[in-house]
Amino acid sequence: MNTLETHVDSQRVIPNDKPVVLALSGGIDSTVLFHVLKTLGHRLVVAHVNHQQRPESDDEMHAIKRLCASHKVPCDTLVLQDADAGNFQHIARQKRRAFFVSVAKKHGSDTVALAHHLNDQAETLVMRFIKGYRLASLSAMARVSRHDGIRFVRPFLDIPKQQLIDYATEHGLRSFEDSTNTQTHYTRNRVRHQLMPVLLEENPNFLEAAKQHTQRFEALGDLLSERTDAFLSRFHTRYDLSAFLRETSLVRHDIIKTLIEPYKPYPSTDVVEALIDLLTRNDPNATYPLDDDHHFIKAYDVFYIDTTEASPTLNVCVDKEGLVDLGPHGTYLVTQEILDHKHTNYCAICYNEKVFPLYFRTRRNGDRIRLSVGTKKVKSIFIDHKVPRVDRDAVLLLANREEVLWIPFLKMSAKVSRDQQHTLYVYEVRPCSKKTSKTF
């Protein structure tokens, strides 16, 4: 068996019991992989993407279809429409990946084989150094990765390009040369044609050095991921700020990037550093928009991500004793009776002919609450109890026409005057829902 076939077979990344989808561009790399996998006896399904970037693209697609037909290999193709719109490389990469996943699922496969080789890996490493990628990304391309339940494998990842060229020559394989590979307006092409020759001249063993570096970065990335996962799982959805600040700068960066990626895919270093700066400065409350629906929020001793929808204004008038259903804010009983109950969330207020109407409502500008030493701004109460600014509009208040009497959520009550003969009690009999409940 040829050395290249032995190498691929020994990795055990290509299944023998299911078909494997081969991303076949028609270039020398994927053509060699096609031949190697056929020689090893794997059942293949070819997935070809026609980017329509060159006049010969359609002819190459038809040639690939003929090749597959001659080997009785199924061939699915995708022709990209409007390929020049926006960031072509980024859009094309997303569409290719989605196409490969759909082909795999269609044919009952769980594996897509890609022909990336050691030169590609070294170029990727250099590009990521240049762009300032985080440590975990400096492992460059993984031999095995997953997307939407499908394995993406790269069996040539530690094979130099020259070895593939030699194999193609030895076996007389016909392939196509993509003329866009010489266009230097693409970053990878500039790295390939301008930087790599210089690096190889300085160090003829640069490819091997790059392979070793990516392996080390992968190991370091694994350790970093373990540290990040431990922090995130420790605090679940609200993260302790002091614990975060005790982490090293590298771990902080990875925590923030991991936390915001579901809302802001591929966040830039500038965004991550802006959020770290937000957490380290003295402002007790701060927010940063992640997308149309979510904000990154710092609130005193914690930080978290929450929706940006405005809290609905509440104003329910109570003009007599009885149950008051406030929906997600809970249910309260207004009565003169002293109840034997399990709830600690209640208050007692002076009862006279002018006690009604009372109002269950949310806060308003200038709200004040009566305490034993006078009145105090509700805003100051929120600050004292470290109620996050973004949560204050959802806090329930009990008030009369002049002032706030009680903040149920903070379990503060108005004082009862000793010269009054009657007391009106307000009991919480059903707690607020989890959606409106907060813990400070």
C-alpha positions as CSV (number, residue, x, y, z in Angstrom):
1,M,0.0,0.0,0.0
2,N,1.3,3.5,-0.8
3,T,2.6,5.6,2.1
4,L,-0.1,8.2,1.7
5,E,-2.9,5.6,1.8
6,T,-1.2,3.9,4.8
7,H,-1.1,7.3,6.6
8,V,-4.8,8.0,6.0
9,D,-5.9,4.5,7.0
10,S,-3.8,4.6,10.2
11,Q,-5.7,7.7,11.4
12,R,-9.0,5.9,11.7
13,V,-11.0,9.1,11.0
14,I,-12.8,7.8,7.9
15,P,-15.6,5.3,8.8
16,N,-15.8,2.0,7.0
17,D,-19.5,1.2,7.8
18,K,-21.0,4.4,6.3
19,P,-20.5,6.5,3.2
20,V,-18.2,9.5,3.5
21,V,-18.8,12.8,1.8
22,L,-15.8,14.2,0.0
23,A,-15.6,17.9,-0.7
24,L,-14.1,17.7,-4.2
25,S,-13.2,21.0,-5.8
26,G,-11.2,19.4,-8.6
27,G,-7.9,20.8,-7.5
28,I,-4.9,18.6,-6.9
29,D,-5.5,18.2,-3.1
30,S,-9.0,16.9,-3.2
31,T,-8.4,14.9,-6.4
32,V,-5.6,13.0,-4.5
33,L,-7.9,12.5,-1.5
34,F,-10.6,11.1,-3.9
35,H,-8.1,8.6,-5.3
36,V,-6.7,7.6,-1.9
37,L,-10.2,7.0,-0.4
38,K,-11.3,5.0,-3.5
39,T,-8.1,2.9,-3.3
40,L,-8.9,2.2,0.4
41,G,-12.3,1.0,-0.6
42,H,-14.4,3.7,1.2
43,R,-17.9,4.4,-0.1
44,L,-17.8,8.0,-1.4
45,V,-20.4,10.7,-2.0
46,V,-18.9,13.8,-3.8
47,A,-20.0,17.3,-2.9
48,H,-18.9,20.0,-5.3
49,V,-19.4,23.7,-5.0
50,N,-19.3,25.8,-8.2
51,H,-18.3,29.3,-7.0
52,Q,-18.8,30.8,-10.5
53,Q,-15.7,32.9,-10.0
54,R,-13.9,31.8,-13.3
55,P,-15.1,31.2,-16.9
56,E,-14.0,27.6,-16.6
57,S,-16.0,26.8,-13.4
58,D,-19.0,25.2,-15.3
59,D,-16.7,23.1,-17.4
60,E,-14.9,21.8,-14.3
61,M,-18.2,21.0,-12.6
62,H,-19.3,18.9,-15.6
63,A,-15.9,17.1,-15.6
64,I,-16.3,16.2,-11.9
65,K,-19.7,14.8,-12.6
66,R,-18.2,12.7,-15.4
67,L,-15.5,11.5,-13.1
68,C,-18.0,10.5,-10.5
69,A,-20.2,8.7,-13.0
70,S,-17.2,6.7,-14.3
71,H,-16.6,5.5,-10.7
72,K,-20.3,5.1,-9.9
73,V,-20.0,7.7,-7.1
74,P,-23.0,9.9,-6.3
75,C,-22.3,13.6,-6.9
76,D,-24.2,16.5,-5.5
77,T,-23.4,20.0,-6.7
78,L,-24.1,23.5,-5.4
79,V,-23.9,26.5,-7.8
80,L,-23.5,29.8,-5.8
81,Q,-25.8,32.6,-6.9
82,D,-24.8,36.2,-6.4
83,A,-21.4,35.1,-5.2
84,D,-20.0,38.6,-5.4
85,A,-22.4,40.1,-2.8
86,G,-20.8,41.2,0.5
87,N,-17.8,39.4,1.9
88,F,-17.4,36.6,-0.7
89,Q,-15.0,34.4,1.2
90,H,-17.0,34.5,4.4
91,I,-20.4,34.0,2.7
92,A,-19.0,31.2,0.5
93,R,-17.5,29.4,3.5
94,Q,-20.8,29.4,5.3
95,K,-22.7,28.2,2.3
96,R,-20.2,25.4,1.6
97,R,-20.4,24.1,5.2
98,A,-24.2,24.1,5.2
99,F,-24.2,22.3,1.8
100,F,-21.7,19.7,3.0
101,V,-23.9,19.0,6.1
102,S,-27.0,18.7,4.0
103,V,-25.3,16.3,1.6
104,A,-24.1,14.1,4.5
105,K,-27.6,13.9,6.0
106,K,-29.2,13.2,2.7
107,H,-26.9,10.2,2.1
108,G,-26.9,8.8,5.6
109,S,-23.3,9.9,6.3
110,D,-21.9,11.5,9.5
111,T,-18.5,12.4,8.0
112,V,-17.2,15.0,5.5
113,A,-13.6,14.7,4.3
114,L,-11.7,17.8,3.5
115,A,-8.3,17.9,1.7
116,H,-6.5,20.6,3.8
117,H,-2.8,19.8,4.1
118,L,0.2,20.9,6.2
119,N,0.9,24.0,4.0
120,D,-2.7,25.1,4.5
121,Q,-2.3,24.6,8.3
122,A,0.9,26.6,8.4
123,E,-0.7,29.4,6.3
124,T,-3.7,29.4,8.7
125,L,-1.4,29.7,11.7
126,V,0.4,32.7,10.2
127,M,-2.8,34.4,9.3
128,R,-4.2,34.0,12.8
129,F,-1.0,35.3,14.3
130,I,-1.3,38.4,12.0
131,K,-4.9,39.0,12.9
132,G,-4.3,38.5,16.7
133,Y,-6.5,35.5,17.3
134,R,-7.0,34.2,20.8
135,L,-4.8,31.3,22.0
136,A,-7.3,28.5,21.4
137,S,-7.6,29.6,17.7
138,L,-3.8,29.3,17.2
139,S,-4.2,25.6,17.0
140,A,-5.5,26.5,13.6
141,M,-7.5,23.8,11.8
142,A,-8.5,20.7,13.8
143,R,-8.1,17.2,12.4
144,V,-11.6,16.4,13.5
145,S,-14.3,19.0,14.2
146,R,-18.1,19.0,14.3
147,H,-20.9,21.1,12.9
148,D,-24.6,20.4,13.2
149,G,-24.0,16.8,14.2
150,I,-21.6,16.0,11.3
151,R,-17.8,15.3,11.6
152,F,-15.5,17.3,9.4
153,V,-12.2,15.4,9.1
154,R,-8.9,16.4,7.5
155,P,-6.7,13.3,7.0
156,F,-4.0,15.2,5.1
157,L,-3.5,17.9,7.8
158,D,0.1,16.9,8.6
159,I,1.1,16.0,4.9
160,P,3.1,18.6,3.0
161,K,1.7,19.8,-0.3
162,Q,4.6,18.5,-2.2
163,Q,3.8,15.0,-1.2
164,L,0.4,15.4,-2.7
165,I,1.9,16.7,-5.9
166,D,4.3,13.8,-6.1
167,Y,1.4,11.3,-5.5
168,A,-0.7,12.9,-8.3
169,T,2.3,12.8,-10.7
170,E,3.0,9.1,-9.8
171,H,-0.6,8.1,-10.5
172,G,-1.2,10.3,-13.5
173,L,-4.1,12.2,-11.8
174,R,-5.7,15.0,-13.7
175,S,-6.8,18.1,-11.7
176,F,-7.7,21.7,-12.3
177,E,-5.7,24.8,-11.3
178,D,-7.8,27.5,-9.7
179,S,-6.5,30.8,-11.2
180,T,-8.0,32.8,-8.3
181,N,-5.3,31.2,-6.1
182,T,-2.8,33.7,-7.5
183,Q,-4.9,36.8,-6.8
184,T,-3.3,38.7,-4.0
185,H,-6.3,40.6,-2.9
186,Y,-7.1,37.5,-0.7
187,T,-5.2,37.4,2.6
188,R,-4.4,33.7,2.3
189,N,-2.9,34.2,-1.2
190,R,-0.7,37.0,0.0
191,V,0.5,34.8,2.9
192,R,1.0,31.8,0.5
193,H,2.9,33.6,-2.2
194,Q,4.6,36.4,-0.3
195,L,5.2,35.4,3.3
196,M,5.6,31.6,3.2
197,P,8.6,31.7,0.7
198,V,10.4,34.1,3.1
199,L,9.6,31.9,6.1
200,L,10.7,28.7,4.4
201,E,13.9,30.4,3.3
202,E,14.6,31.5,6.8
203,N,13.7,28.1,8.2
204,P,13.5,25.2,5.7
205,N,11.8,23.2,8.5
206,F,9.1,25.8,9.1
207,L,6.2,23.5,8.1
208,E,7.3,20.9,10.7
209,A,7.7,23.7,13.2
210,A,4.2,25.0,12.4
211,K,2.8,21.6,13.0
212,Q,4.4,21.3,16.4
213,H,3.2,24.8,17.3
214,T,-0.4,24.0,16.4
215,Q,-0.2,20.9,18.5
216,R,1.1,22.8,21.5
217,F,-1.5,25.6,21.0
218,E,-4.2,22.9,20.8
219,A,-3.0,21.5,24.2
220,L,-2.9,24.9,25.7
221,G,-6.3,25.7,24.3
222,D,-7.7,22.6,25.9
223,L,-6.4,23.8,29.3
224,L,-7.8,27.2,28.8
225,S,-11.2,25.8,27.8
226,E,-11.3,23.7,31.0
227,R,-10.6,26.8,33.1
228,T,-13.3,28.8,31.2
229,D,-15.9,26.0,31.5
230,A,-15.2,25.7,35.2
231,F,-15.9,29.4,35.7
232,L,-19.0,29.5,33.6
233,S,-20.5,26.3,35.1
234,R,-19.7,27.5,38.6
235,F,-22.0,30.6,38.3
236,H,-24.5,29.5,35.6
237,T,-26.2,32.7,34.4
238,R,-25.0,35.4,36.8
239,Y,-21.3,35.6,37.2
240,D,-19.4,36.9,40.2
241,L,-17.3,39.9,39.2
242,S,-14.7,39.5,41.9
243,A,-14.1,35.9,40.9
244,F,-13.7,37.0,37.3
245,L,-11.2,39.7,38.2
246,R,-9.1,37.1,40.0
247,E,-8.6,35.2,36.8
248,T,-5.6,35.9,34.5
249,S,-6.1,38.2,31.5
250,L,-5.9,35.2,29.2
251,V,-8.8,33.4,31.0
252,R,-10.8,36.6,31.3
253,H,-10.6,37.1,27.5
254,D,-11.7,33.5,26.9
255,I,-14.6,33.7,29.4
256,I,-16.0,36.8,27.7
257,K,-15.6,35.5,24.2
258,T,-17.2,32.2,25.1
259,L,-20.0,33.9,26.9
260,I,-21.0,36.3,24.1
261,E,-20.4,34.1,21.0
262,P,-24.0,32.8,21.0
263,Y,-25.2,36.4,20.6
264,K,-22.3,37.9,18.7
265,P,-20.6,35.2,16.5
266,Y,-16.9,35.6,15.9
267,P,-16.6,38.6,18.2
268,S,-13.5,40.7,17.5
269,T,-10.7,41.3,20.0
270,D,-11.9,44.9,20.3
271,V,-15.4,43.9,21.4
272,V,-14.0,41.5,24.0
273,E,-11.5,44.0,25.4
274,A,-14.3,46.6,25.5
275,L,-16.4,44.3,27.7
276,I,-13.4,43.5,30.0
277,D,-12.8,47.3,30.4
278,L,-16.5,47.7,31.2
279,L,-16.1,45.1,34.0
280,T,-12.9,46.5,35.4
281,R,-13.8,50.2,35.6
282,N,-15.5,51.8,38.7
283,D,-19.0,52.2,37.2
284,P,-21.3,50.0,39.3
285,N,-23.9,49.6,36.5
286,A,-23.2,49.4,32.7
287,T,-24.6,47.8,29.6
288,Y,-23.3,46.9,26.2
289,P,-25.5,45.9,23.3
290,L,-24.7,42.4,21.8
291,D,-27.6,42.2,19.2
292,D,-31.1,43.6,18.8
293,D,-32.4,41.5,21.7
294,H,-29.6,41.1,24.2
295,H,-27.3,43.3,26.3
296,F,-24.2,42.4,28.3
297,I,-24.9,43.8,31.8
298,K,-22.7,44.7,34.7
299,A,-24.7,45.2,37.9
300,Y,-22.6,45.9,41.0
301,D,-21.0,42.5,41.9
302,V,-22.2,40.4,39.0
303,F,-22.4,40.4,35.2
304,Y,-24.7,38.6,32.9
305,I,-26.5,38.6,29.6
306,D,-30.2,39.5,29.4
307,T,-32.9,40.5,27.0
308,T,-33.4,44.2,26.2
309,E,-37.2,44.2,26.2
310,A,-38.6,47.0,28.3
311,S,-40.4,46.1,31.4
312,P,-44.2,46.8,31.1
313,T,-45.5,49.6,33.2
314,L,-47.9,48.4,36.0
315,N,-50.5,50.5,37.8
316,V,-53.3,48.5,39.6
317,C,-55.7,50.5,41.8
318,V,-56.9,48.8,45.0
319,D,-60.0,50.4,46.5
320,K,-61.1,47.7,48.9
321,E,-60.0,44.7,50.8
322,G,-59.6,41.4,49.0
323,L,-57.3,39.4,46.7
324,V,-55.3,41.3,44.1
325,D,-53.9,39.3,41.2
326,L,-50.9,41.0,39.6
327,G,-50.1,38.3,37.1
328,P,-46.3,37.6,36.9
329,H,-45.8,40.0,39.9
330,G,-47.7,37.6,42.2
331,T,-51.0,37.7,44.1
332,Y,-51.6,39.8,47.3
333,L,-54.3,39.8,49.9
334,V,-55.4,43.1,51.4
335,T,-57.1,42.6,54.8
336,Q,-57.6,43.9,58.3
337,E,-57.1,40.3,59.7
338,I,-53.8,39.0,61.1
339,L,-53.2,35.8,59.2
340,D,-51.3,32.8,60.3
341,H,-49.3,32.3,57.1
342,K,-45.9,31.0,55.8
343,H,-45.1,34.1,53.8
344,T,-42.7,36.6,55.2
345,N,-43.4,39.1,52.4
346,Y,-46.0,41.3,53.9
347,C,-46.5,44.8,55.3
348,A,-48.7,46.6,57.8
349,I,-50.0,50.1,57.2
350,C,-52.2,52.6,59.0
351,Y,-55.9,52.0,58.5
352,N,-58.4,54.8,58.4
353,E,-61.1,56.0,56.2
354,K,-58.5,57.5,53.8
355,V,-56.3,54.4,53.4
356,F,-57.8,53.7,50.0
357,P,-57.1,53.9,47.1
358,L,-53.8,52.0,47.2
359,Y,-51.8,51.3,44.0
360,F,-49.6,48.3,43.1
361,R,-47.3,49.8,40.5
362,T,-43.8,50.1,39.1
363,R,-41.6,53.0,39.8
364,R,-41.8,56.6,38.7
365,N,-39.3,59.4,38.6
366,G,-39.2,61.1,42.0
367,D,-40.7,58.2,44.0
368,R,-40.1,58.4,47.8
369,I,-40.8,55.9,50.5
370,R,-41.7,56.7,54.2
371,L,-39.3,55.3,56.8
372,S,-39.1,55.7,60.5
373,V,-36.7,58.6,60.1
374,G,-38.6,60.3,57.3
375,T,-38.7,59.7,53.6
376,K,-36.1,58.5,51.2
377,K,-35.8,58.3,47.4
378,V,-36.7,54.9,46.1
379,K,-33.8,55.3,43.7
380,S,-31.5,55.5,46.8
381,I,-33.1,52.3,48.2
382,F,-32.3,50.5,45.0
383,I,-28.7,51.7,45.1
384,D,-28.4,50.7,48.8
385,H,-29.6,47.2,48.0
386,K,-27.6,47.0,44.8
387,V,-30.6,46.5,42.6
388,P,-29.3,46.5,39.0
389,R,-30.3,49.6,37.0
390,V,-31.8,47.4,34.3
391,D,-34.0,45.6,36.8
392,R,-35.4,48.6,38.6
393,D,-38.3,49.3,36.3
394,A,-39.7,45.8,37.0
395,V,-39.7,46.1,40.8
396,L,-43.2,46.1,42.3
397,L,-44.2,49.0,44.7
398,L,-47.2,49.6,46.9
399,A,-48.1,53.3,47.1
400,N,-50.9,55.7,47.9
401,R,-51.4,59.0,46.0
402,E,-48.5,60.8,47.8
403,E,-45.7,58.3,48.4
404,V,-44.5,54.7,48.3
405,L,-45.5,52.7,51.3
406,W,-43.7,49.4,50.6
407,I,-41.3,47.7,48.2
408,P,-42.4,44.0,48.5
409,F,-39.5,42.7,46.6
410,L,-37.0,44.2,49.1
411,K,-39.3,43.3,52.1
412,M,-39.4,46.8,53.5
413,S,-42.5,48.0,55.3
414,A,-44.0,51.2,56.4
415,K,-44.1,52.0,60.1
416,V,-47.4,51.6,62.0
417,S,-48.3,54.6,64.1
418,R,-49.0,53.7,67.7
419,D,-52.0,56.0,68.0
420,Q,-53.9,54.2,65.3
421,Q,-56.5,51.6,66.3
422,H,-56.6,49.8,63.1
423,T,-54.0,48.2,60.8
424,L,-54.3,47.1,57.2
425,Y,-52.2,44.1,56.2
426,V,-51.0,43.3,52.7
427,Y,-49.8,39.7,52.3
428,E,-48.1,38.1,49.4
429,V,-50.0,34.8,48.9
430,R,-48.5,33.8,45.5
431,P,-44.9,34.7,44.7
432,C,-43.9,36.5,41.5
433,S,-43.0,34.3,38.6
434,K,-39.4,33.3,37.8
435,K,-39.4,35.7,34.9
436,T,-39.9,38.8,37.2
437,S,-38.1,37.4,40.2
438,K,-34.6,38.6,40.9
439,T,-32.1,37.9,43.7
440,F,-29.8,40.7,44.8
